[in-house]
Amino acid sequence: MVKWERDLNALIIIIISGILLSAFGVQLFLHEQPCPLCLLQRIGMIGVAASLLMNVVYGVHASHYGLALLSSLFGGFVALRQISLHVCPGFSKFGLPVLGLSLYTWSFIVFACVVLAVALLLFLYDPKESQEPRLPIGLLGKVAIGLIVIIAAANILTTYLQCGFGPCVD
Amino acid sequence: MMAALYALFTIDILFVIGGFRKTAIAFTILGLFFAALMFWHHATDILQINW
């Protein structure tokens, strides 16, 4: 069960990496610079990925899920804040819509799905199994590690190029 | 500041991979705390929101 759970955690990290990569695609190919709130939502996603990565590397623990929930709570709140800035009729949207919804709305949906996924994974969580010795990291886990390290490092570079080491301009 | 926050989370991920579990947990909490401060700065101070 633990191996299966860890693969599910790795799968969520890979999905989040895909979302962050598509955000990079919008930034690099459509030349749309992310706003500070968008950057904070990305940080929330990286926080979720880092927390779930602990499950992949060290085995499943409730504290790792707790960190993932905290990160998604943070990211979801930032997304909700940005939605509230543009939600009133007559106010302009920020950025290109995807399937009719803005990227920050999609971001909120992603964080809500993470909360749902963690809640479902907590049903599978068995504290006895988490005491078992660490299993080697599987292929999905290795892919998840590679992707999230590259994406997190690339975010440092692009954010530095956009904002420097000072605060980002609103 | 934002780039430093990304650097903090990247170091956090490297700690996870490197086997420093408790340090990684502490870094995640620290990163989220700083991110919350940054959010407060961008979401309320600059826009001068009246709660």
Backbone of each chain as ProteinMPNN parsed JSONL, in Angstrom:
{"seq_chain_A": "MVKWERDLNALIIIIISGILLSAFGVQLFLHEQPCPLCLLQRIGMIGVAASLLMNVVYGVHASHYGLALLSSLFGGFVALRQISLHVCPGFSKFGLPVLGLSLYTWSFIVFACVVLAVALLLFLYDPKESQEPRLPIGLLGKVAIGLIVIIAAANILTTYLQCGFGPCVD", "coords_chain_A": {"N_chain_A": [[0.83, -1.214, 0.0], [1.972, 1.236, 0.792], [3.887, 1.731, -1.179], [2.275, 2.11, -3.395], [0.852, 4.335, -2.596], [2.938, 6.17, -2.445], [3.632, 6.315, -5.128], [1.341, 7.565, -6.091], [1.597, 10.046, -4.854], [3.919, 10.902, -6.163], [2.876, 11.097, -8.715], [1.088, 13.236, -8.438], [2.94, 15.274, -7.988], [4.192, 15.299, -10.487], [2.063, 16.136, -12.096], [1.645, 18.72, -11.046], [4.114, 19.798, -11.739], [3.818, 19.813, -14.499], [1.809, 21.744, -14.748], [3.189, 23.99, -13.787], [5.152, 24.101, -15.733], [3.592, 24.711, -17.969], [2.801, 27.242, -17.243], [5.246, 28.489, -17.435], [5.523, 28.273, -20.172], [3.522, 30.035, -21.102], [4.662, 32.361, -20.132], [7.182, 32.512, -21.447], [6.745, 32.03, -24.224], [4.425, 33.387, -24.955], [5.044, 35.784, -24.005], [4.113, 36.909, -21.58], [4.379, 38.475, -18.67], [4.532, 37.257, -15.331], [2.469, 38.362, -12.584], [3.093, 39.65, -9.185], [1.323, 38.267, -7.418], [0.75, 36.034, -8.963], [3.257, 34.827, -9.006], [3.462, 34.166, -6.334], [1.478, 32.239, -6.168], [2.663, 30.238, -7.674], [4.72, 29.637, -5.933], [3.255, 28.504, -3.869], [2.456, 26.15, -5.191], [4.946, 24.927, -5.606], [5.6, 24.54, -2.95], [3.63, 22.637, -2.217], [4.511, 20.551, -3.869], [7.082, 20.097, -2.786], [6.4, 19.199, -0.247], [4.941, 16.842, -0.773], [6.935, 15.473, -1.994], [8.487, 14.703, 0.124], [7.018, 12.56, 1.095], [7.492, 10.774, -0.983], [10.253, 10.376, -0.819], [10.878, 9.782, 1.924], [8.884, 8.076, 2.772], [5.395, 7.678, 3.648], [3.988, 10.137, 5.73], [1.901, 11.697, 8.183], [2.545, 14.328, 8.831], [3.785, 15.319, 6.548], [1.67, 15.434, 4.762], [0.243, 17.361, 6.112], [1.86, 19.622, 5.731], [1.58, 19.871, 2.969], [-1.11, 20.514, 2.835], [-1.087, 22.978, 4.175], [0.453, 24.488, 2.366], [-1.207, 24.404, 0.102], [-3.397, 25.689, 1.115], [-2.347, 28.241, 1.489], [-1.634, 28.929, -1.209], [-4.153, 28.726, -2.448], [-5.541, 30.722, -1.139], [-4.172, 33.007, -1.987], [-4.776, 32.868, -4.719], [-7.539, 33.158, -4.604], [-7.678, 35.723, -3.624], [-6.677, 37.124, -5.819], [-8.606, 36.515, -7.725], [-10.742, 37.891, -6.607], [-9.957, 40.474, -7.108], [-10.548, 40.9, -9.763], [-13.09, 40.048, -10.272], [-15.496, 41.469, -10.387], [-18.118, 42.69, -12.537], [-17.222, 44.495, -15.48], [-14.634, 45.029, -14.71], [-11.277, 44.572, -15.83], [-9.816, 41.462, -17.028], [-6.874, 39.678, -15.925], [-4.283, 38.724, -17.928], [-4.174, 35.99, -20.382], [-7.144, 34.141, -21.054], [-7.734, 30.647, -20.391], [-9.518, 28.099, -21.78], [-11.738, 29.638, -21.225], [-11.423, 30.436, -18.6], [-9.514, 32.431, -16.313], [-5.944, 32.292, -15.604], [-5.413, 32.481, -12.868], [-7.796, 31.653, -11.79], [-7.848, 29.005, -12.612], [-5.675, 28.236, -11.146], [-6.693, 28.388, -8.531], [-8.555, 26.311, -8.701], [-6.816, 24.164, -9.045], [-5.477, 24.142, -6.537], [-7.643, 23.562, -4.882], [-8.22, 21.007, -5.817], [-5.893, 19.716, -5.007], [-6.203, 19.772, -2.217], [-8.452, 18.123, -2.034], [-7.373, 15.738, -3.101], [-5.35, 15.173, -1.218], [-6.931, 14.798, 1.028], [-8.283, 12.452, 0.256], [-6.074, 10.744, 0.027], [-5.315, 10.663, 2.654], [-7.206, 8.988, 3.708], [-6.186, 6.556, 2.956], [-3.976, 6.41, 4.471], [-1.921, 4.745, 6.743], [-0.667, 4.63, 9.889], [0.959, 2.549, 10.915], [2.15, 1.363, 8.7], [3.773, 3.41, 7.881], [5.903, 3.243, 9.553], [7.496, 1.31, 8.587], [10.641, 0.138, 7.053], [12.477, 2.341, 4.82], [11.578, 2.37, 1.4], [13.198, 1.847, -1.815], [13.381, 4.615, -4.154], [10.988, 4.808, -6.714], [10.52, 4.703, -10.363], [8.633, 6.686, -11.135], [8.879, 8.424, -8.973], [11.541, 9.259, -9.283], [11.375, 10.654, -11.697], [9.626, 12.681, -10.882], [11.219, 13.992, -8.96], [13.367, 14.937, -10.568], [11.986, 16.67, -12.349], [10.797, 18.631, -10.625], [12.984, 19.775, -9.348], [14.371, 20.976, -11.486], [12.406, 22.802, -12.374], [11.987, 24.432, -10.095], [14.529, 25.575, -9.822], [14.722, 26.915, -12.273], [12.75, 28.79, -11.906], [13.896, 30.499, -10.034], [15.802, 31.803, -11.594], [14.232, 33.057, -13.671], [12.569, 34.687, -12.142], [14.439, 36.279, -10.906], [15.452, 37.631, -13.146], [13.213, 39.071, -13.822], [12.44, 40.567, -11.504], [14.734, 41.098, -10.051], [16.676, 41.062, -6.975], [15.139, 42.522, -5.357], [11.844, 43.705, -4.206], [9.019, 42.678, -6.241], [7.579, 44.633, -8.857], [4.291, 45.884, -8.678]], "CA_chain_A": [[0.0, 0.0, 0.0], [2.81, 2.428, 0.889], [4.508, 1.945, -2.486], [1.219, 2.63, -4.257], [0.587, 5.7, -2.12], [4.079, 7.01, -2.827], [3.513, 6.564, -6.573], [0.282, 8.571, -6.267], [2.217, 11.324, -4.481], [4.821, 11.276, -7.264], [2.021, 11.484, -9.847], [0.583, 14.601, -8.168], [4.073, 16.185, -8.214], [4.398, 15.402, -11.94], [0.966, 16.97, -12.622], [1.944, 20.105, -10.642], [5.243, 20.221, -12.579], [3.245, 20.107, -15.822], [1.109, 23.034, -14.641], [4.221, 25.035, -13.682], [5.796, 24.192, -17.056], [2.703, 25.425, -18.888], [2.891, 28.658, -16.852], [6.486, 28.948, -18.064], [5.237, 28.381, -21.609], [2.797, 31.296, -21.291], [5.598, 33.453, -19.84], [8.285, 32.604, -22.4], [6.343, 32.037, -25.635], [3.404, 34.422, -25.184], [5.642, 37.006, -23.44], [3.234, 37.464, -20.556], [5.122, 38.436, -17.405], [3.636, 36.981, -14.195], [2.353, 39.38, -11.542], [3.574, 39.126, -7.9], [0.4, 37.274, -6.864], [0.931, 34.803, -9.76], [4.506, 34.22, -8.539], [3.185, 33.571, -5.023], [0.729, 30.999, -6.404], [3.661, 29.239, -8.085], [5.425, 29.224, -4.71], [2.341, 27.565, -3.203], [2.526, 24.856, -5.889], [6.252, 24.318, -5.31], [5.48, 24.085, -1.557], [2.877, 21.37, -2.253], [5.381, 19.532, -4.472], [8.164, 19.779, -1.829], [5.813, 18.419, 0.854], [4.617, 15.499, -1.255], [8.222, 14.824, -2.302], [8.932, 14.06, 1.371], [6.365, 11.241, 1.118], [8.159, 9.919, -1.976], [11.633, 10.064, -0.409], [10.983, 9.219, 3.287], [7.709, 7.289, 3.131], [4.22, 8.52, 3.914], [3.776, 10.6, 7.106], [0.805, 12.669, 8.268], [3.097, 15.69, 8.873], [4.046, 15.737, 5.158], [0.372, 15.835, 4.215], [-0.093, 18.624, 6.778], [2.587, 20.696, 5.032], [0.954, 20.031, 1.647], [-2.377, 21.229, 3.044], [-0.743, 24.382, 4.482], [0.888, 25.124, 1.115], [-2.348, 24.611, -0.796], [-4.228, 26.729, 1.745], [-1.704, 29.516, 1.154], [-1.785, 29.192, -2.648], [-5.573, 28.918, -2.741], [-5.937, 32.032, -0.61], [-3.609, 34.022, -2.9], [-5.573, 32.806, -5.956], [-8.863, 33.73, -4.305], [-7.46, 37.182, -3.519], [-6.544, 37.667, -7.171], [-9.929, 36.415, -8.365], [-11.597, 38.957, -6.072], [-9.553, 41.755, -7.707], [-11.029, 41.03, -11.148], [-14.334, 39.3, -10.46], [-16.662, 42.33, -10.597], [-18.387, 43.019, -13.942], [-16.641, 45.767, -15.892], [-13.201, 45.037, -14.423], [-10.568, 43.784, -16.836], [-9.141, 40.253, -16.567], [-5.421, 39.742, -16.049], [-3.727, 37.601, -18.679], [-4.998, 35.296, -21.374], [-7.951, 33.06, -20.487], [-7.566, 29.288, -20.923], [-10.835, 27.454, -21.727], [-12.713, 30.58, -20.663], [-11.098, 30.843, -17.228], [-8.19, 33.035, -16.152], [-4.965, 31.368, -15.025], [-5.522, 32.471, -11.403], [-8.966, 30.829, -11.453], [-7.368, 27.621, -12.743], [-4.785, 28.008, -10.013], [-7.544, 28.093, -7.37], [-9.12, 24.973, -8.904], [-5.721, 23.209, -8.789], [-5.253, 24.034, -5.083], [-8.808, 22.861, -4.316], [-8.047, 19.589, -6.172], [-4.821, 19.177, -4.141], [-6.812, 19.532, -0.901], [-9.304, 16.941, -2.199], [-6.505, 14.574, -3.294], [-4.695, 14.875, 0.067], [-7.98, 14.243, 1.903], [-8.498, 11.058, -0.157], [-4.866, 9.98, 0.362], [-5.295, 10.463, 4.119], [-8.025, 7.802, 3.995], [-5.338, 5.374, 2.743], [-2.804, 6.499, 5.347], [-1.878, 3.842, 7.889], [0.564, 4.966, 10.641], [1.823, 1.369, 11.112], [2.939, 1.143, 7.481], [4.791, 4.464, 7.735], [7.045, 2.881, 10.402], [8.305, 0.304, 7.875], [11.869, 0.714, 6.494], [12.303, 3.103, 3.566], [11.688, 1.637, 0.13], [13.898, 2.651, -2.827], [12.498, 5.506, -4.927], [10.63, 4.221, -8.003], [10.73, 5.514, -11.572], [7.785, 7.895, -11.064], [9.496, 9.303, -7.975], [12.756, 9.863, -9.853], [10.919, 11.648, -12.686], [9.068, 13.804, -10.115], [12.35, 14.725, -8.365], [14.068, 15.643, -11.648], [11.159, 17.771, -12.87], [10.549, 19.728, -9.667], [14.263, 20.472, -9.103], [14.641, 21.835, -12.656], [11.421, 23.89, -12.424], [12.237, 25.358, -8.986], [15.758, 26.323, -10.13], [14.42, 27.819, -13.391], [11.947, 29.892, -11.363], [14.81, 31.481, -9.405], [16.421, 32.575, -12.677], [13.271, 33.934, -14.364], [12.092, 35.71, -11.198], [15.537, 37.231, -10.729], [15.501, 38.466, -14.346], [12.033, 39.954, -13.833], [12.318, 41.456, -10.328], [15.99, 41.258, -9.32], [16.513, 40.533, -5.625], [14.233, 43.414, -4.629], [10.436, 43.327, -4.352], [8.503, 42.79, -7.607], [6.705, 45.792, -9.063], [2.897, 45.447, -8.885]], "C_chain_A": [[0.864, 1.263, 0.0], [3.432, 2.769, -0.449], [3.507, 2.619, -3.433], [0.901, 4.086, -3.894], [1.701, 6.647, -2.553], [4.048, 7.312, -4.323], [2.436, 7.611, -6.862], [0.802, 9.968, -5.925], [3.124, 11.833, -5.598], [4.013, 11.759, -8.468], [1.48, 12.907, -9.66], [1.705, 15.618, -8.416], [4.294, 16.386, -9.715], [3.306, 16.291, -12.567], [1.234, 18.45, -12.289], [3.118, 20.65, -11.476], [4.757, 20.591, -13.975], [2.547, 21.462, -15.821], [2.125, 24.178, -14.583], [4.955, 25.215, -15.013], [4.919, 24.951, -18.041], [2.673, 26.924, -18.541], [4.166, 29.285, -17.438], [6.289, 29.177, -19.557], [4.536, 29.692, -21.923], [3.765, 32.477, -21.121], [6.623, 33.626, -20.959], [7.822, 32.766, -23.839], [5.273, 33.086, -25.938], [3.83, 35.76, -24.572], [4.718, 37.696, -22.432], [3.929, 37.336, -19.2], [4.165, 38.172, -16.234], [3.634, 38.125, -13.179], [2.866, 38.802, -10.219], [2.651, 38.064, -7.295], [0.508, 35.946, -7.623], [2.183, 34.065, -9.285], [4.294, 33.543, -7.182], [2.367, 32.282, -5.158], [1.662, 29.88, -6.859], [4.419, 28.725, -6.866], [4.561, 28.232, -3.921], [2.412, 26.185, -3.844], [3.853, 24.153, -5.622], [6.258, 23.8, -3.859], [4.729, 22.766, -1.464], [3.784, 20.253, -2.773], [6.484, 19.112, -3.491], [7.621, 18.902, -0.701], [5.52, 16.985, 0.422], [5.886, 14.724, -1.619], [8.784, 14.133, -1.057], [8.29, 12.682, 1.512], [7.064, 10.267, 0.18], [9.519, 9.458, -1.451], [11.674, 9.32, 0.929], [9.858, 8.26, 3.652], [6.609, 8.233, 3.615], [4.099, 8.838, 5.409], [2.661, 11.644, 7.096], [1.338, 14.102, 8.245], [3.386, 16.216, 7.461], [2.743, 16.19, 4.492], [-0.073, 17.171, 4.83], [0.577, 19.8, 6.088], [1.973, 20.959, 3.655], [-0.355, 20.803, 1.767], [-2.126, 22.704, 3.359], [-0.367, 25.135, 3.205], [-0.298, 25.38, 0.199], [-3.32, 25.628, -0.218], [-3.675, 28.104, 1.399], [-1.96, 29.872, -0.319], [-3.227, 29.482, -3.025], [-6.053, 30.288, -2.273], [-5.421, 33.153, -1.516], [-4.437, 34.06, -4.195], [-6.939, 33.455, -5.754], [-8.786, 35.253, -4.207], [-7.383, 37.805, -4.913], [-7.86, 37.586, -7.94], [-10.796, 37.587, -7.915], [-11.228, 40.339, -6.632], [-10.237, 41.994, -9.051], [-12.453, 40.517, -11.349], [-15.539, 40.201, -10.789], [-16.877, 42.63, -12.082], [-17.818, 44.397, -14.289], [-15.159, 45.877, -15.607], [-12.488, 44.137, -15.426], [-9.943, 42.549, -16.198], [-7.649, 40.467, -16.68], [-4.971, 38.51, -16.803], [-4.709, 36.944, -19.625], [-5.852, 34.223, -20.7], [-7.648, 31.718, -21.161], [-8.888, 28.56, -20.688], [-11.852, 28.349, -20.986], [-12.404, 31.055, -19.254], [-9.696, 31.444, -17.191], [-7.254, 32.042, -15.467], [-5.075, 31.321, -13.5], [-6.75, 31.689, -10.936], [-8.6, 29.35, -11.548], [-6.484, 27.258, -11.556], [-5.599, 27.656, -8.759], [-8.13, 26.682, -7.472], [-8.06, 23.904, -8.601], [-5.507, 23.027, -7.288], [-6.428, 23.307, -4.406], [-8.694, 21.354, -4.603], [-6.963, 18.939, -5.316], [-5.388, 18.858, -2.765], [-7.667, 18.269, -0.953], [-8.448, 15.674, -2.297], [-5.826, 14.183, -1.981], [-5.707, 14.272, 1.043], [-8.23, 12.775, 1.559], [-7.298, 10.189, 0.21], [-4.773, 9.727, 1.868], [-6.201, 9.298, 4.542], [-7.179, 6.526, 3.885], [-4.21, 5.295, 3.767], [-2.944, 5.558, 6.546], [-0.586, 4.115, 8.662], [1.499, 3.777, 10.827], [2.736, 1.172, 9.899], [4.025, 2.201, 7.317], [6.015, 4.187, 8.61], [7.969, 1.881, 9.702], [9.564, 0.949, 7.292], [11.637, 1.351, 5.129], [12.492, 2.22, 2.343], [12.512, 2.485, -0.841], [12.907, 3.474, -3.652], [12.257, 4.894, -6.309], [10.854, 5.189, -9.164], [9.928, 6.816, -11.533], [8.377, 8.913, -10.094], [10.713, 10.008, -8.532], [12.395, 10.941, -10.887], [10.417, 12.896, -11.959], [10.194, 14.653, -9.521], [13.054, 15.564, -9.426], [13.303, 16.863, -12.122], [11.084, 18.93, -11.889], [11.843, 20.478, -9.344], [14.551, 21.45, -10.246], [13.699, 23.047, -12.652], [11.672, 24.914, -11.316], [13.471, 26.213, -9.283], [15.5, 27.329, -11.258], [13.605, 29.014, -12.915], [12.809, 30.944, -10.679], [15.341, 32.413, -10.49], [15.423, 33.562, -13.302], [12.752, 35.036, -13.428], [13.177, 36.745, -10.951], [15.613, 38.179, -11.928], [14.352, 39.466, -14.365], [12.08, 40.991, -12.708], [13.659, 41.793, -9.687], [15.834, 40.644, -7.943], [15.658, 41.452, -4.756], [12.797, 42.935, -4.77], [9.956, 43.529, -5.796], [7.568, 43.997, -7.692], [5.293, 45.288, -9.349], [2.363, 45.91, -10.221]], "O_chain_A": [[0.553, 2.237, -0.686], [3.506, 3.938, -0.828], [3.838, 3.555, -4.161], [0.71, 4.938, -4.761], [1.446, 7.776, -2.971], [4.39, 8.416, -4.747], [2.591, 8.439, -7.759], [0.494, 10.944, -6.61], [3.112, 13.015, -5.94], [4.406, 12.703, -9.154], [1.422, 13.684, -10.612], [1.466, 16.686, -8.98], [4.553, 17.502, -10.165], [3.589, 17.096, -13.454], [1.072, 19.322, -13.143], [3.115, 21.817, -11.87], [5.226, 21.564, -14.565], [2.673, 22.236, -16.77], [1.953, 25.205, -15.24], [5.333, 26.328, -15.379], [5.416, 25.735, -18.85], [2.538, 27.769, -19.426], [4.17, 30.437, -17.871], [6.808, 30.134, -20.132], [4.891, 30.383, -22.878], [3.699, 33.459, -21.86], [6.905, 34.75, -21.376], [8.41, 33.534, -24.601], [5.218, 33.614, -27.048], [3.084, 36.739, -24.61], [4.57, 38.918, -22.444], [4.053, 36.24, -18.653], [3.105, 38.793, -16.151], [4.657, 38.769, -12.945], [3.061, 37.59, -10.123], [3.124, 37.08, -6.727], [0.378, 34.874, -7.034], [2.184, 32.839, -9.171], [4.866, 32.487, -6.91], [2.533, 31.35, -4.371], [1.484, 28.721, -6.484], [4.725, 27.536, -6.769], [5.066, 27.25, -3.376], [2.427, 25.171, -3.147], [3.892, 22.937, -5.433], [6.843, 22.756, -3.571], [5.135, 21.871, -0.722], [3.828, 19.159, -2.209], [6.79, 17.926, -3.37], [8.294, 17.975, -0.251], [5.809, 16.035, 1.149], [5.917, 13.494, -1.563], [9.467, 13.113, -1.157], [8.928, 11.742, 1.988], [7.215, 9.086, 0.494], [9.894, 8.297, -1.615], [12.41, 8.343, 1.07], [9.875, 7.683, 4.739], [6.846, 9.396, 3.94], [4.107, 7.937, 6.247], [2.498, 12.382, 6.124], [0.682, 14.997, 7.711], [3.25, 17.412, 7.204], [2.71, 17.182, 3.764], [-0.683, 18.002, 4.158], [-0.041, 20.844, 5.879], [1.858, 22.106, 3.223], [-0.676, 21.637, 0.921], [-2.849, 23.578, 2.88], [-0.804, 26.264, 2.984], [-0.393, 26.443, -0.414], [-3.989, 26.347, -0.96], [-4.425, 29.02, 1.06], [-2.435, 30.963, -0.634], [-3.498, 30.377, -3.826], [-6.869, 30.931, -2.933], [-6.13, 34.124, -1.782], [-4.76, 35.133, -4.704], [-7.429, 34.195, -6.608], [-9.688, 35.97, -4.639], [-7.948, 38.871, -5.16], [-8.188, 38.485, -8.715], [-11.495, 38.201, -8.721], [-12.049, 41.256, -6.639], [-10.478, 43.137, -9.439], [-12.971, 40.545, -12.466], [-16.499, 39.74, -11.406], [-15.903, 42.809, -12.814], [-17.915, 45.34, -13.503], [-14.481, 46.722, -16.191], [-13.002, 43.092, -15.824], [-9.586, 42.55, -15.02], [-7.195, 41.329, -17.433], [-5.236, 37.384, -16.383], [-5.892, 37.28, -19.671], [-5.349, 33.471, -19.865], [-7.344, 31.667, -22.352], [-9.33, 28.416, -19.549], [-12.698, 27.868, -20.232], [-13.05, 31.979, -18.758], [-8.808, 31.027, -17.933], [-7.697, 31.083, -14.835], [-4.864, 30.271, -12.893], [-6.76, 31.133, -9.839], [-8.979, 28.546, -10.697], [-6.531, 26.144, -11.034], [-5.24, 26.741, -8.017], [-8.198, 25.95, -6.484], [-8.355, 22.878, -7.987], [-5.372, 21.9, -6.812], [-6.227, 22.531, -3.472], [-9.025, 20.528, -3.752], [-7.075, 17.773, -4.939], [-5.097, 17.803, -2.202], [-7.621, 17.443, -0.041], [-8.75, 14.663, -1.663], [-5.733, 12.998, -1.661], [-5.383, 13.351, 1.793], [-8.374, 11.944, 2.456], [-7.459, 9.049, 0.647], [-4.226, 8.714, 2.305], [-5.995, 8.695, 5.595], [-7.404, 5.552, 4.603], [-3.567, 4.256, 3.918], [-3.946, 5.576, 7.26], [0.497, 3.856, 8.138], [2.715, 3.963, 10.891], [3.919, 0.86, 10.035], [5.063, 1.949, 6.705], [7.054, 4.824, 8.434], [9.085, 1.632, 10.16], [9.583, 2.157, 7.056], [10.735, 0.964, 4.386], [13.435, 1.433, 2.26], [12.533, 3.709, -0.717], [11.752, 3.087, -3.828], [13.204, 4.508, -6.995], [11.307, 6.319, -8.984], [10.44, 7.892, -11.845], [8.376, 10.114, -10.364], [10.911, 11.2, -8.299], [13.025, 11.997, -10.945], [10.727, 14.021, -12.351], [10.14, 15.882, -9.569], [13.308, 16.751, -9.221], [13.867, 17.945, -12.282], [11.284, 20.083, -12.271], [11.811, 21.683, -9.094], [14.923, 22.599, -10.012], [14.13, 24.175, -12.894], [11.583, 26.118, -11.552], [13.473, 27.419, -9.033], [15.994, 28.456, -11.214], [13.743, 30.117, -13.445], [12.502, 32.135, -10.729], [15.337, 33.635, -10.339], [15.72, 34.747, -13.446], [12.523, 36.167, -13.856], [12.892, 37.934, -10.804], [15.812, 39.382, -11.76], [14.501, 40.58, -14.867], [11.791, 42.165, -12.937], [13.72, 42.695, -8.851], [14.962, 39.799, -7.74], [15.472, 41.196, -3.566], [12.543, 41.893, -5.375], [10.423, 44.433, -6.49], [6.868, 44.335, -6.737], [5.107, 44.38, -10.159], [1.212, 45.631, -10.556]]}, "seq_chain_B": "MMAALYALFTIDILFVIGGFRKTAIAFTILGLFFAALMFWHHATDILQINW", "coords_chain_B": {"N_chain_B": [[13.542, 39.811, -3.588], [11.429, 38.024, -4.06], [12.738, 36.243, -5.736], [14.589, 35.274, -3.926], [12.911, 33.899, -2.249], [12.077, 31.824, -3.916], [14.563, 30.635, -4.155], [14.892, 29.743, -1.558], [12.909, 27.738, -1.423], [13.892, 26.023, -3.353], [16.282, 25.188, -2.173], [15.11, 23.916, -0.055], [13.882, 21.72, -1.363], [16.2, 20.443, -2.2], [17.233, 19.731, 0.28], [15.294, 17.866, 0.997], [15.788, 15.84, -0.877], [18.392, 15.302, -0.184], [18.234, 14.012, 2.255], [17.763, 15.279, 4.66], [15.395, 15.406, 6.596], [14.006, 16.714, 8.775], [15.105, 19.29, 8.681], [14.228, 20.021, 6.174], [11.464, 20.09, 6.577], [11.331, 22.22, 8.381], [12.319, 24.261, 6.74], [10.294, 24.385, 4.811], [8.134, 25.317, 6.317], [9.209, 27.765, 7.138], [9.556, 28.995, 4.632], [6.884, 29.192, 3.781], [5.965, 30.951, 5.703], [7.447, 33.307, 5.119], [6.486, 33.675, 2.553], [3.844, 34.234, 3.121], [4.164, 36.68, 4.413], [5.089, 38.171, 2.247], [2.867, 38.032, 0.622], [1.076, 39.478, 2.169], [2.255, 41.968, 1.956], [2.017, 42.476, -0.84], [-0.711, 42.156, -1.286], [-2.201, 43.711, 0.457], [-0.888, 45.996, 1.715], [0.183, 47.566, -0.438], [-2.049, 47.976, -2.044], [-3.638, 49.244, -0.299], [-5.856, 48.231, 1.194], [-8.947, 48.379, 2.879], [-9.78, 46.558, 5.518]], "CA_chain_B": [[12.9, 39.129, -2.46], [10.676, 36.873, -4.568], [13.736, 35.271, -6.22], [15.162, 34.652, -2.726], [11.903, 32.95, -1.764], [12.201, 30.644, -4.788], [15.828, 29.979, -3.799], [14.646, 29.04, -0.292], [12.158, 26.506, -1.702], [14.773, 25.106, -4.092], [17.161, 24.591, -1.154], [14.231, 23.007, 0.686], [13.757, 20.484, -2.152], [17.508, 19.778, -2.155], [17.306, 19.109, 1.606], [14.438, 16.669, 0.948], [16.506, 14.801, -1.633], [19.645, 14.994, 0.518], [18.011, 13.181, 3.432], [17.606, 16.093, 5.877], [13.94, 15.522, 6.658], [13.521, 17.738, 9.719], [15.507, 20.601, 8.155], [13.338, 20.307, 5.042], [10.15, 20.485, 7.132], [11.515, 23.569, 8.937], [12.458, 25.188, 5.605], [8.976, 24.553, 4.169], [7.339, 26.197, 7.19], [9.828, 29.095, 7.043], [9.234, 29.516, 3.297], [5.466, 29.569, 3.752], [5.829, 32.145, 6.545], [7.934, 34.451, 4.337], [5.554, 33.863, 1.429], [2.654, 34.898, 3.676], [4.545, 38.091, 4.609], [5.148, 38.766, 0.905], [1.468, 38.154, 0.19], [0.498, 40.602, 2.922], [2.82, 43.182, 1.356], [1.489, 42.726, -2.183], [-2.182, 42.117, -1.369], [-2.905, 44.681, 1.291], [-0.169, 47.257, 1.951], [0.301, 48.362, -1.652], [-3.384, 48.334, -2.544], [-4.283, 49.985, 0.789], [-7.188, 47.639, 1.402], [-9.572, 48.581, 4.195], [-10.465, 45.324, 5.91]], "C_chain_B": [[12.174, 37.872, -2.932], [11.64, 35.8, -5.062], [14.374, 34.544, -5.04], [14.208, 33.608, -2.151], [11.931, 31.659, -2.598], [13.475, 29.878, -4.449], [15.648, 29.169, -2.519], [13.917, 27.708, -0.546], [13.002, 25.507, -2.5], [15.734, 24.412, -3.128], [16.369, 23.57, -0.33], [14.114, 21.663, -0.043], [15.08, 19.715, -2.133], [17.724, 19.106, -0.791], [16.474, 17.823, 1.639], [15.204, 15.533, 0.274], [17.751, 14.347, -0.861], [19.475, 14.19, 1.795], [17.87, 13.955, 4.735], [16.124, 16.387, 6.088], [13.475, 16.677, 7.542], [13.894, 19.148, 9.254], [14.58, 21.002, 7.006], [11.965, 20.754, 5.53], [10.236, 21.921, 7.671], [11.607, 24.602, 7.816], [11.112, 25.427, 4.916], [8.122, 25.516, 4.988], [7.87, 27.633, 7.108], [9.471, 29.763, 5.702], [7.796, 29.982, 3.212], [5.224, 30.83, 4.594], [6.271, 33.392, 5.771], [7.014, 34.74, 3.15], [4.298, 34.576, 1.91], [2.94, 36.382, 3.93], [4.547, 38.835, 3.27], [3.729, 38.998, 0.374], [0.807, 39.353, 0.884], [0.951, 41.932, 2.317], [2.142, 43.503, 0.02], [-0.029, 42.859, -2.194], [-2.86, 43.204, -0.565], [-2.177, 46.023, 1.402], [-0.178, 48.147, 0.718], [-1.07, 48.853, -2.127], [-4.171, 49.137, -1.513], [-5.732, 49.532, 0.98], [-7.693, 48.004, 2.796], [-10.316, 47.315, 4.559], [-11.701, 45.682, 6.692]], "O_chain_B": [[12.272, 36.809, -2.319], [11.417, 34.607, -4.851], [14.669, 33.352, -5.126], [14.634, 32.573, -1.636], [11.823, 30.556, -2.062], [13.491, 28.647, -4.449], [16.17, 28.062, -2.393], [14.264, 26.682, 0.041], [12.849, 24.295, -2.345], [15.978, 23.21, -3.239], [16.881, 22.513, 0.04], [14.23, 20.603, 0.572], [15.086, 18.486, -2.06], [18.328, 18.036, -0.716], [16.884, 16.822, 2.226], [15.262, 14.415, 0.785], [18.115, 13.171, -0.879], [20.463, 13.728, 2.367], [17.859, 13.353, 5.809], [15.655, 17.486, 5.793], [12.666, 17.508, 7.129], [13.112, 20.086, 9.407], [14.196, 22.165, 6.879], [11.37, 21.679, 4.975], [9.336, 22.731, 7.45], [11.043, 25.691, 7.923], [10.823, 26.544, 4.487], [7.473, 26.409, 4.443], [7.1, 28.589, 7.021], [9.128, 30.945, 5.657], [7.51, 31.036, 2.645], [4.39, 31.667, 4.247], [5.572, 34.405, 5.761], [6.79, 35.895, 2.79], [3.747, 35.42, 1.203], [2.084, 37.236, 3.698], [4.075, 39.968, 3.17], [3.439, 40.025, -0.239], [0.081, 40.128, 0.262], [0.175, 42.877, 2.182], [1.743, 44.641, -0.228], [-0.58, 43.591, -3.016], [-3.989, 43.585, -0.876], [-2.787, 47.073, 1.202], [-0.501, 49.332, 0.801], [-1.222, 49.998, -2.553], [-5.248, 49.653, -1.815], [-6.675, 50.322, 0.936], [-6.946, 47.941, 3.772], [-11.363, 47.018, 3.983], [-12.436, 44.794, 7.125]]}, "name": "protein", "num_of_chains": 2, "seq": "MVKWERDLNALIIIIISGILLSAFGVQLFLHEQPCPLCLLQRIGMIGVAASLLMNVVYGVHASHYGLALLSSLFGGFVALRQISLHVCPGFSKFGLPVLGLSLYTWSFIVFACVVLAVALLLFLYDPKESQEPRLPIGLLGKVAIGLIVIIAAANILTTYLQCGFGPCVDMMAALYALFTIDILFVIGGFRKTAIAFTILGLFFAALMFWHHATDILQINW"}
